[in-house]
Amino acid sequence: MTMEFIRRCVRQGRIRHTRHSAEVRLDRGLSNRQMKKALLNGEIIERDPGDTPRPSVLVLGWLDSGDPLHLKCSRAPGEDFVTLVTLYEPDARYWREDFKTRK
């Protein structure tokens, strides 16, 4: 999965949300627009090809406030959409200042 594919899916409305990701987004008060914008301006910082039930990537995006947002996306081979598994604001206790590198 590439950022080009993720961006294309976001622009074309081919993004699915797990129940968990929808609940987390709402609990954190993030709008669908904010989530999409973070994906559009994001970059893949980790790949997990062995993730189950399908391979995933971790994207670092940015909110309008300037705060970082991590978004875990997955895609099974042959799927023409992205599934948003979860999203969260990274905790500085576990991430370096760039929010790309784990401590």
N, C-alpha and C positions, 0 to 999 in steps of 0.2 A: 504494500500500500504506500502510496506517495502523497505528498501534500497537494500535488496537482489533482489527483483523484479526489481527495477529501474536499478541496475547494470546489471542484466541478459538482460534486454531489450536493454541497451546501447551496451553491447557486441555483441548482436545478431542483431543489427540494427533495433530494434522494437521501435523506438522513432519517434514521429510525432511532427511537429512544427506548432504552430499557425502562421498566417501571422505576428502577432505582435511580437512574439518571434524571428522570422527570421529577421525582420526589426531591432529590438533592437540589436540583436547580430551583425549584419552588421554595424549598426550605431556606435557601440562601438568598432569596429575593432577586435572583438573576432572571432577566427577561430572555425570551427566545432570541431576540435581536442581539443581545449582549453575547450570548453563547455562540451564535453564528458568526458574529464579528471576530470573536476570539479564535474561532477555527480558521476564518479567512486570513487573519494576520499571523497565524501561528506557524510553528516549526516542529517537526518530529524530533524529540529528544531521546526517546528510547523505543526499541523494537522488541517485541516478545513473540517470536514466531511459534513458540511452543505453547502459548496461552490456550486454554480450553474454555469454551468449546470452539473458539476460532482464534487465529492469530490477531494480535493487537499492537497498537502503537500508542505512545503517550505524547501528546501534543502540548507544547507550552504556547499559550496565547495571552493576550493582554486585554484587560477591561478598559473602558473609557477613563476610569479613575487612575489608570496607570498600574493597577494591581495585577499580579500574575494569576493565571488560571491554568490548571492542568486539566486536560480532557483526554480520557482514555477511549479510543475508537477501535472498532474491530470490523473485520470483513472476512467472510468465508470465501474460498476460491470460487470464482464464477459469479459472485453476487455483484450487482450493479448499484449498490447502495452502501452507505456507511452506517454502522450502529454505534451510537454514543452509549458507552457502558457506564461511565461515571464521570464526574467532574468535581474538582475541589480547588480551593485556594491553598497552594503549597505552604507548608509550615517551615519557617526558617530554621527550626531546630533540626530538620532532616535534609534540608537542601542548602547548597552553597548560595552565595549572593546572586548568581546568575539564574537561579531556579531551574537550571538544566542538569546540574550535577548533584548526585546524592552525596551526603557527608559520609 
